[in-house]
């Protein structure tokens, strides 16, 4: 009798675990990128004239469809943080939305002033391996900043190949532009910027599979054609960076 009751309890436990087990998913795998670079200060409006090259860092962490980032700029001092949610809509189209907080610490105010924004974007994989990335950013009205919007689009075409030394290389020509509506005083077309970037990655493997942990180096050159009426000047610049994917 005791064995029968024990068997019934075990069966009930197994049924309970089976019932809830279908709803239990394994913990999402977390991965991300840590990158540092030296380049002029830039924003969604475009490269800001008369700003010298300075140190920037970008850290991103992703888990399934959710990601978070922290971006810092040395001069002028800026710390940006944000959350993103992305979703694959079709084989060639994905969408994303998110919230941002942009902080500007000062000597007299370590916490600094802050702006809050939200964004929505689409990413299309076009024929012939072209990629179109479109983003709409909305800055909320507060005591420091008026409400405004910025539409930003980038057309690119990555070219992947192997270097003689066995590195994975990705050469990406691009063309980007932006249009504002009372976005930090910009209303109208702000700039059109052709560019060229290259990323070199040292491939690593775990057995026969490529490892996610990889070191990479990158460089870019861009020429901004600015709208003088919006205070944006013609500006040629470049930058160097290195990072680690995990």
PAZAPA-4460 file (N, C-alpha, C; in steps of 0.05 Angstrom, whole numbers, plus 32768, in hexadecimal, padded with zeros to 4 digits):
% residues 246
    n_x    n_y    n_z   ca_x   ca_y   ca_z    c_x    c_y    c_z   seq   type   mol
   8011   7FE8   8000   8000   8000   8000   8011   8019   8000     1      X     A
   8027   8018   8011   8039   802F   8012   8046   8034   7FF7     2      X     A
   804E   801E   7FEA   805B   8021   7FD0   8048   802C   7FBB     3      X     A
   802E   8024   7FBD   801A   802D   7FAB   8015   804B   7FAE     4      X     A
   8014   8054   7FC7   8010   8071   7FCC   8028   8081   7FC3     5      X     A
   8040   8076   7FC7   8058   8083   7FBD   8058   8086   7F9F     6      X     A
   804F   8070   7F92   804E   8071   7F75   803A   8085   7F6B     7      X     A
   8023   8088   7F79   800F   809B   7F72   801A   80B8   7F75     8      X     A
   8029   80BC   7F8B   8035   80D7   7F8F   8049   80DE   7F79     9      X     A
   8059   80CA   7F72   806D   80CF   7F5D   8060   80D4   7F42    10      X     A
   804A   80C6   7F3D   803B   80CA   7F24   802F   80E6   7F24    11      X     A
   8023   80EE   7F3B   8018   8109   7F3C   802D   811E   7F39    12      X     A
   8044   811A   7F44   805A   812D   7F42   8064   812F   7F24    13      X     A
   8065   8117   7F17   806E   8117   7EFC   805A   8126   7EEA    14      X     A
   8040   8121   7EEF   802C   812F   7EDF   802D   814D   7EE4    15      X     A
   8032   8155   7EFD   8034   8172   7F03   804B   817F   7EF4    16      X     A
   8062   8171   7EF5   807A   817C   7EE7   8076   817C   7EC9    17      X     A
   8068   8168   7EBE   8062   8167   7EA2   8050   817E   7E9A    18      X     A
   803C   8184   7EAB   8029   8199   7EA5   8037   81B4   7EA4    19      X     A
   8048   81BA   7EB8   8055   81D4   7EB8   806F   81D5   7EA8    20      X     A
   8079   81BD   7EA2   8093   81BC   7E93   8091   81C8   7E77    21      X     A
   8079   81C6   7E6B   8076   81D1   7E50   8079   81EF   7E50    22      X     A
   8072   81FC   7E66   8073   8219   7E68   808E   8223   7E71    23      X     A
   809F   8211   7E7A   80B9   8219   7E85   80CE   8218   7E6E    24      X     A
   80DA   822F   7E69   80EF   8231   7E54   810A   8233   7E61    25      X     A
   811E   8228   7E54   8139   822C   7E5F   8141   8249   7E60    26      X     A
   8153   8250   7E72   815B   826C   7E74   8167   8276   7E5A    27      X     A
   8160   828E   7E51   816A   8298   7E37   8188   829C   7E39    28      X     A
   8196   8296   7E23   81B2   829B   7E22   81B8   82B8   7E1F    29      X     A
   81CA   82C2   7E30   81D2   82DE   7E30   81EC   82E2   7E21    30      X     A
   81EC   82F5   7E0E   8205   82FB   7E00   8205   8319   7DFB    31      X     A
   821C   8323   7DF1   821E   8340   7DED   8238   8348   7DE1    32      X     A
   823E   8362   7DE2   8256   836D   7DD6   8260   8384   7DE8    33      X     A
   827A   8385   7DEB   8288   839B   7DF9   829B   83A7   7DE5    34      X     A
   8298   83C1   7DE0   82A8   83CE   7DCB   82B1   83E9   7DD4    35      X     A
   82CA   83F0   7DCD   82D4   840B   7DD2   82DF   8416   7DB8    36      X     A
   82DC   8430   7DB4   82E5   843C   7D9B   82EE   8459   7D9F    37      X     A
   82FD   8463   7D8C   8305   847F   7D8D   82FB   848C   7D73    38      X     A
   82E9   84A0   7D77   82DD   84AD   7D5F   82D0   84C7   7D68    39      X     A
   82C8   84D8   7D56   82BB   84F1   7D5E   82A0   84EC   7D6A    40      X     A
   8296   84FF   7D79   827C   84FD   7D85   8267   84FD   7D6F    41      X     A
   8253   84EB   7D72   823E   84E9   7D5E   8223   84E5   7D6B    42      X     A
   820E   84EB   7D5D   81F3   84E7   7D67   81E2   84DE   7D50    43      X     A
   81C8   84DA   7D55   81B6   84D2   7D3F   81B3   84E9   7D2B    44      X     A
   81B9   8501   7D33   81B8   8517   7D20   81CF   8515   7D0B    45      X     A
   81E6   850C   7D15   81FE   850A   7D05   8217   8511   7D15    46      X     A
   822E   8511   7D08   8246   8519   7D16   8245   8536   7D1D    47      X     A
   824D   853C   7D35   824C   8558   7D3F   8267   8566   7D38    48      X     A
   8266   857C   7D2A   827F   858A   7D22   828F   8593   7D3A    49      X     A
   82A9   8596   7D36   82BC   85A1   7D4A   82BD   8591   7D64    50      X     A
   82B7   8577   7D62   82BA   8565   7D79   82D1   8552   7D73    51      X     A
   82E6   8553   7D84   82FD   8543   7D7F   82F8   8526   7D84    52      X     A
   830A   8515   7D79   8307   84F9   7D7D   830A   84F2   7D9B    53      X     A
   82F9   84E1   7DA5   82FA   84DA   7DC1   82F2   84BD   7DC5    54      X     A
   82F4   84B3   7DDD   82EF   8497   7DE3   82D2   8492   7DE8    55      X     A
   82C8   847D   7DDB   82AC   8474   7DDF   82AC   8456   7DE6    56      X     A
   8298   844E   7DF6   8295   8431   7DFC   8277   842A   7DF7    57      X     A
   8273   8411   7DF0   8258   8406   7DEC   8257   83EA   7DF7    58      X     A
   8245   83E5   7E09   8240   83CA   7E14   8223   83C2   7E0F    59      X     A
   821F   83AC   7E03   8204   83A2   7DFE   8202   8386   7E09    60      X     A
   81EA   8380   7E13   81E4   8365   7E1E   81C9   835D   7E13    61      X     A
   81C7   8344   7E08   81AF   833B   7DFB   81A7   8320   7E07    62      X     A
   818C   831C   7E09   8181   8302   7E11   8167   82FF   7E02    63      X     A
   8168   82EC   7DEE   8151   82E8   7DDC   814B   8302   7DCE    64      X     A
   8132   830D   7DD1   812A   8325   7DC2   812F   833F   7DD1    65      X     A
   813A   833E   7DE9   813E   8356   7DF9   815B   835C   7DFC    66      X     A
   8162   8375   7DFA   817E   837E   7DFD   8180   8398   7E0C    67      X     A
   8197   839D   7E18   819C   83B5   7E27   81B8   83BF   7E1E    68      X     A
   81BC   83DA   7E20   81D6   83E5   7E19   81DE   83FC   7E2B    69      X     A
   81F8   8401   7E2D   8203   8418   7E3A   8218   8424   7E27    70      X     A
   8215   843D   7E20   8228   844B   7E0E   8233   8463   7E1D    71      X     A
   824D   8467   7E1B   825A   847D   7E28   826A   848D   7E14    72      X     A
   826C   84A7   7E18   827C   84B9   7E08   828D   84CA   7E1A    73      X     A
   82A7   84CC   7E14   82BA   84DA   7E25   82B6   84F8   7E26    74      X     A
   82B4   8505   7E0E   82B3   8522   7E0D   82A2   852B   7DF5    75      X     A
   828B   8537   7DF9   827F   853D   7E12   8275   8524   7E21    76      X     A
   8275   8526   7E3B   826E   850F   7E4C   8251   8507   7E47    77      X     A
   824C   84EE   7E40   8231   84E4   7E3C   8230   84C6   7E43    78      X     A
   821A   84BE   7E50   8215   84A2   7E56   81F9   849C   7E4D    79      X     A
   81F6   848A   7E3A   81DC   8482   7E30   81D6   8465   7E38    80      X     A
   81BD   8460   7E40   81B5   8445   7E46   819A   8440   7E39    81      X     A
   8194   8427   7E34   817A   8421   7E26   8173   8404   7E26    82      X     A
   815A   83FE   7E20   8150   83E3   7E1D   8143   83E1   7E01    83      X     A
   8146   83C9   7DF6   813A   83C3   7DDB   812C   83A9   7DDC    84      X     A
   8116   83A8   7DCC   8108   838F   7DC7   8106   838C   7DA9    85      X     A
   810F   8376   7D9F   810F   8371   7D82   80FF   8358   7D7B    86      X     A
   80F5   8357   7D63   80E5   8340   7D5B   80E8   833C   7D3D    87      X     A
   80EC   8323   7D35   80EE   831C   7D18   80D1   831A   7D0D    88      X     A
   80CA   832B   7CFA   80B0   832B   7CEF   80AD   8318   7CD7    89      X     A
   80C0   8319   7CC6   80C2   8306   7CAF   80DF   82FD   7CAC    90      X     A
   80E4   82EE   7C98   80FF   82E4   7C94   8113   82FB   7C8F    91      X     A
   8109   8311   7C83   811B   8327   7C7C   8114   8341   7C8A    92      X     A
   8102   8341   7C9D   80FA   8359   7CAA   80F8   8355   7CC8    93      X     A
   8104   8367   7CD7   8103   8366   7CF4   80FC   8382   7CFF    94      X     A
   80F0   8383   7D16   80E7   839D   7D22   80F2   839E   7D3F    95      X     A
   80F5   83B7   7D49   80FF   83BB   7D64   80F2   83D4   7D70    96      X     A
   80F1   83D5   7D89   80E8   83ED   7D98   80F8   83EE   7DB2    97      X     A
   80F9   8406   7DBD   8109   8408   7DD6   8106   8423   7DE3    98      X     A
   8113   8425   7DFB   8113   843D   7E0B   8130   8444   7E11    99      X     A
   8136   845F   7E12   8151   8468   7E17   8151   847E   7E2C   100      X     A
   8168   847F   7E3A   816E   8496   7E4C   818A   84A0   7E46   101      X     A
   818C   84B9   7E3E   81A5   84C5   7E37   81AD   84D9   7E4D   102      X     A
   81C4   84D4   7E5A   81CC   84E3   7E71   81E5   84F4   7E6A   103      X     A
   81E6   850C   7E75   81FD   851E   7E70   8209   8528   7E8A   104      X     A
   821A   8518   7E97   8226   8520   7EB1   8237   8539   7EAE   105      X     A
   8238   8549   7EC3   8249   8561   7EC3   8259   8562   7EDD   106      X     A
   826C   8575   7EDE   827D   8577   7EF5   826D   8580   7F0E   107      X     A
   825A   8592   7F0A   824A   859B   7F20   8232   8589   7F26   108      X     A
   822C   8578   7F13   8215   8566   7F16   821C   854B   7F0B   109      X     A
   8227   8539   7F1D   8231   851F   7F14   821B   850E   7F06   110      X     A
   8202   8511   7F0E   81ED   8503   7F01   81E5   850F   7EE7   111      X     A
   81E9   8529   7EE4   81E4   8538   7ECC   81C7   8539   7EC4   112      X     A
   81C2   8546   7EAD   81A7   8547   7EA2   81A1   852E   7E92   113      X     A
   8188   8528   7E8D   8181   850F   7E7F   816B   8515   7E6B   114      X     A
   816C   8507   7E54   8157   8507   7E41   814C   84EA   7E3E   115      X     A
   8132   84E8   7E3A   8126   84CE   7E36   811A   84CC   7E1A   116      X     A
   811D   84B5   7E0E   8114   84B1   7DF3   810A   8495   7DEF   117      X     A
   80FB   8492   7DDA   80F2   8477   7DD1   80F7   8475   7DB3   118      X     A
   80FA   845D   7DA9   80FF   8459   7D8D   80F1   8440   7D83   119      X     A
   80ED   8440   7D69   80E2   8428   7D5B   80F2   8426   7D41   120      X     A
   80F7   840E   7D38   8106   840B   7D20   8100   83F1   7D11   121      X     A
   8108   83F1   7CF8   8105   83D9   7CE6   8120   83D4   7CD9   122      X     A
   8125   83BA   7CD4   813D   83B2   7CC6   8135   839F   7CB0   123      X     A
   813B   83A7   7C97   8134   8396   7C80   814E   838A   7C74   124      X     A
   814C   8370   7C6E   8161   8363   7C5E   8157   8364   7C41   125      X     A
   8164   8375   7C31   815C   8379   7C15   816A   8366   7C02   126      X     A
   8161   8365   7BE9   816F   8355   7BD5   818C   835E   7BD2   127      X     A
   819C   834B   7BC8   81B9   834F   7BC4   81C7   8356   7BDD   128      X     A
   81BD   834C   7BF4   81CA   834F   7C0E   81CC   836C   7C18   129      X     A
   81BB   837D   7C0E   81B9   8398   7C19   81A8   8398   7C32   130      X     A
   81AE   83AB   7C44   819F   83AD   7C5D   8196   83CA   7C61   131      X     A
   817C   83CD   7C69   8171   83E7   7C6E   8168   83E8   7C8B   132      X     A
   8173   83FB   7C9A   816C   83FE   7CB6   815F   841A   7CBA   133      X     A
   8146   841A   7CC3   8137   8433   7CC7   812F   8436   7CE4   134      X     A
   8133   844E   7CF0   812D   8452   7D0C   811E   846D   7D0F   135      X     A
   810A   846D   7D20   80FC   8486   7D28   80FF   8489   7D46   136      X     A
   810B   84A0   7D4E   8111   84A6   7D6A   80FF   84BD   7D73   137      X     A
   80F4   84BB   7D8A   80E3   84D0   7D96   80EF   84D8   7DB1   138      X     A
   80F6   84F1   7DB4   8101   84FC   7DCD   80E9   8509   7DDC   139      X     A
   80E7   8501   7DF6   80D1   850B   7E06   80D6   8528   7E10   140      X     A
   80C2   8537   7E12   80C3   8553   7E1C   80C9   8553   7E3A   141      X     A
   80DC   8563   7E43   80E0   8568   7E60   80EB   8584   7E64   142      X     A
   80F6   8589   7E7C   80FF   85A5   7E82   8117   85AC   7E72   143      X     A
   8127   8599   7E68   8140   859E   7E59   813D   859D   7E3B   144      X     A
   812B   858C   7E32   8129   8586   7E15   810C   8587   7E0C   145      X     A
   8108   8592   7DF4   80EE   8591   7DE8   80EA   8577   7DD9   146      X     A
   80D1   856F   7DD7   80CA   8557   7DC9   80D1   8559   7DAB   147      X     A
   80DC   8543   7DA0   80E4   8543   7D84   80E7   8527   7D7A   148      X     A
   80E9   8525   7D5F   80ED   850B   7D52   8103   850B   7D3E   149      X     A
   810F   84F4   7D3A   8124   84F1   7D26   8121   84D7   7D17   150      X     A
   811F   84D8   7CFD   811E   84C0   7CEC   813A   84BC   7CE0   151      X     A
   8144   84A4   7CE3   8160   849E   7CDB   8160   8484   7CCB   152      X     A
   816E   8484   7CB5   816F   846C   7CA3   818B   8467   7C9A   153      X     A
   8192   844D   7C98   81AD   8445   7C8F   81AA   842E   7C7B   154      X     A
   81B5   8431   7C64   81B6   841C   7C4F   81D3   8412   7C4F   155      X     A
   81D6   83F8   7C51   81F1   83ED   7C52   81F2   83D2   7C42   156      X     A
   820B   83CA   7C3C   820E   83B1   7C2D   8228   83A4   7C37   157      X     A
   8227   8392   7C4C   823F   8385   7C56   824B   8372   7C42   158      X     A
   8265   8372   7C41   8274   835F   7C30   8287   834F   7C42   159      X     A
   8283   8335   7C43   8293   8324   7C55   82A8   8315   7C46   160      X     A
   82C0   8312   7C52   82D5   8303   7C45   82EA   82FC   7C5A   161      X     A
   82FD   82EB   7C52   8313   82E3   7C63   832C   82F2   7C5C   162      X     A
   833B   82FB   7C70   8355   8308   7C6B   836B   82F3   7C67   163      X     A
   8382   82FA   7C5C   8398   82E7   7C59   83A0   82DB   7C74   164      X     A
   839D   82EA   7C8A   83A4   82E0   7CA4   838F   82CE   7CB1   165      X     A
   8379   82C9   7CA3   8364   82B8   7CAE   834F   82C6   7CBF   166      X     A
   834F   82E1   7CBF   833B   82EF   7CCE   8321   82F1   7CBD   167      X     A
   830A   82F2   7CCB   82F1   82F7   7CBE   82EE   8315   7CBB   168      X     A
   82E9   831E   7CA3   82E7   833B   7C9D   82CB   8342   7C93   169      X     A
   82C1   8359   7C9B   82A8   8363   7C91   82AB   8380   7C89   170      X     A
   82AA   8386   7C6F   82AC   83A1   7C64   8290   83AA   7C5E   171      X     A
   8289   83C2   7C69   826D   83CB   7C66   826C   83E8   7C5C   172      X     A
   8266   83EC   7C43   825F   8407   7C39   8243   840E   7C42   173      X     A
   823E   8428   7C48   8224   842F   7C53   821D   844C   7C4A   174      X     A
   8204   8452   7C4C   81FA   846D   7C46   81E3   8472   7C5A   175      X     A
   81E7   8487   7C6A   81D3   848D   7C7F   81C9   84AA   7C7C   176      X     A
   81B1   84AF   7C86   81A6   84CA   7C86   8192   84CD   7C9D   177      X     A
   818C   84E5   7CA4   817A   84EB   7CBB   8169   8503   7CB5   178      X     A
   8150   8502   7CC0   813D   8518   7CBD   8130   851D   7CD7   179      X     A
   8131   8536   7CE1   8127   853C   7CFB   810E   854E   7CFB   180      X     A
   8100   854C   7D11   80E9   855E   7D16   80EC   8569   7D32   181      X     A
   80F7   8581   7D34   80FC   858D   7D4E   810D   857B   7D60   182      X     A
   8120   856C   7D53   8131   855A   7D62   814B   8569   7D6A   183      X     A
   814C   8572   7D83   8162   8583   7D8C   8167   859A   7D78   184      X     A
   8151   85A7   7D72   8151   85BF   7D60   8154   85B9   7D43   185      X     A
   8156   859F   7D3B   8158   8598   7D1F   813C   8591   7D15   186      X     A
   8135   859F   7D00   811B   859A   7CF2   8120   8599   7CD4   187      X     A
   8120   8582   7CC9   8127   857E   7CAD   813E   856A   7CAA   188      X     A
   8148   8568   7C92   815E   8557   7C8B   8178   8561   7C99   189      X     A
   8186   854F   7CA8   819E   8558   7CB6   81B7   8550   7CA8   190      X     A
   81B9   8538   7C9C   81D2   8530   7C90   81CD   8517   7C7F   191      X     A
   81E0   8513   7C6C   81E2   84FA   7C5D   81FF   84F2   7C5E   192      X     A
   8204   84D9   7C66   8220   84D1   7C6C   8227   84B6   7C60   193      X     A
   8237   84B5   7C4B   8242   849C   7C41   8259   8493   7C53   194      X     A
   825D   8479   7C56   8272   8470   7C67   827C   8454   7C5F   195      X     A
   8292   844C   7C6B   829E   8432   7C66   82AA   8428   7C80   196      X     A
   82A3   8410   7C88   82AE   8405   7CA1   82B8   83E9   7C9B   197      X     A
   82CA   83E0   7CAC   82D5   83C5   7CAB   82D7   83BA   7CC7   198      X     A
   82D0   83A0   7CCA   82D3   8392   7CE3   82E3   8379   7CDE   199      X     A
   82F7   8374   7CEE   8308   835C   7CED   8303   834C   7D07   200      X     A
   82FC   8333   7D04   82F6   8321   7D1A   8308   8309   7D1A   201      X     A
   8314   8303   7D31   8324   82EB   7D33   8312   82D3   7D39   202      X     A
   830E   82C0   7D26   82FB   82AA   7D2B   8306   8297   7D40   203      X     A
   82F4   828E   7D51   82FB   827A   7D65   82E6   8264   7D64   204      X     A
   82ED   824C   7D6D   82DB   8235   7D6C   82DB   8226   7D86   205      X     A
   82C4   821A   7D8C   82C2   8206   7DA1   82BC   81EC   7D94   206      X     A
   82D1   81DB   7D91   82CE   81C3   7D81   82CC   81CA   7D64   207      X     A
   82B5   81C3   7D58   82B1   81CA   7D3C   829E   81E2   7D38   208      X     A
   8294   81EC   7D4F   8281   8202   7D4D   828F   821D   7D52   209      X     A
   8286   8232   7D43   8291   824D   7D49   8289   8256   7D65   210      X     A
   829C   8262   7D73   8296   826C   7D8E   828B   8288   7D8D   211      X     A
   8279   828E   7DA0   826E   82A9   7DA1   8283   82BD   7DAA   212      X     A
   8294   82B5   7DBC   82A8   82C7   7DC7   82BD   82CD   7DB1   213      X     A
   82BE   82E6   7DA9   82D0   82EE   7D93   82DA   830A   7D98   214      X     A
   82F3   830E   7D91   82FF   8329   7D91   82FB   8335   7D75   215      X     A
   82F7   834F   7D73   82F5   835C   7D59   8301   8378   7D5A   216      X     A
   8309   8381   7D42   8314   839C   7D3E   8305   83A8   7D27   217      X     A
   8301   83C3   7D29   82F2   83D0   7D14   82FC   83EC   7D0F   218      X     A
   82F6   83F6   7CF7   82FD   8411   7CF0   82E8   841B   7CDC   219      X     A
   82E5   8436   7CDC   82D1   8441   7CC9   82DB   845C   7CBF   220      X     A
   82D1   8464   7CA8   82D5   847E   7C9C   82BB   8488   7C91   221      X     A
   82B3   84A1   7C98   829A   84AC   7C90   829D   84C9   7C87   222      X     A
   828D   84D1   7C74   828C   84ED   7C6B   8270   84F7   7C6D   223      X     A
   826B   8509   7C80   8251   8515   7C84   824C   852C   7C72   224      X     A
   8236   852C   7C64   822D   8542   7C54   8217   8550   7C64   225      X     A
   821D   8565   7C72   820B   8571   7C85   81F9   8586   7C79   226      X     A
   81E2   8589   7C85   81D0   859F   7C7D   81D7   85B8   7C8E   227      X     A
   81E3   85CB   7C80   81ED   85E3   7C8E   81D6   85F2   7C9D   228      X     A
   81BE   85F1   7C91   81A8   85FF   7C9E   81A1   85F4   7CB9   229      X     A
   81A8   85DA   7CBD   81A2   85CD   7CD7   81BB   85CD   7CE9   230      X     A
   81D0   85DB   7CE1   81E8   85DC   7CF1   81FA   85C4   7CEE   231      X     A
   81F5   85B4   7CD9   8205   859C   7CD4   8219   85A2   7CBE   232      X     A
   8233   859E   7CC3   8248   85A5   7CB0   8251   858C   7CA2   233      X     A
   825E   8590   7C8B   826C   857A   7C7E   8283   8571   7C90   234      X     A
   8287   8557   7C92   8299   854D   7CA7   82A3   8532   7C9F   235      X     A
   82BD   852E   7C9D   82C9   8514   7C97   82D7   850A   7CB0   236      X     A
   82D2   84F2   7CB7   82DE   84E7   7CD0   82E1   84C9   7CCE   237      X     A
   82F0   84BF   7CE1   82F5   84A2   7CE3   82F7   849A   7D00   238      X     A
   82F8   8480   7D04   82F9   8476   7D1F   8305   845A   7D20   239      X     A
   8310   8452   7D37   831B   8437   7D3B   830E   842C   7D54   240      X     A
   830A   8411   7D54   82FE   8405   7D6B   8306   83E8   7D6E   241      X     A
   8302   83DD   7D86   8306   83C1   7D8B   82F1   83B7   7D9F   242      X     A
   82EB   839E   7D9E   82D6   8394   7DB0   82D8   8376   7DB4   243      X     A
   82C5   836C   7DC4   82C3   8350   7DCB   82A6   8347   7DCC   244      X     A
   82A0   8332   7DBD   8285   8327   7DBD   8285   830F   7DCF   245      X     A
   826F   830D   7DDF   826D   82F6   7DF2   8251   82EB   7DF1   246      X     A
***
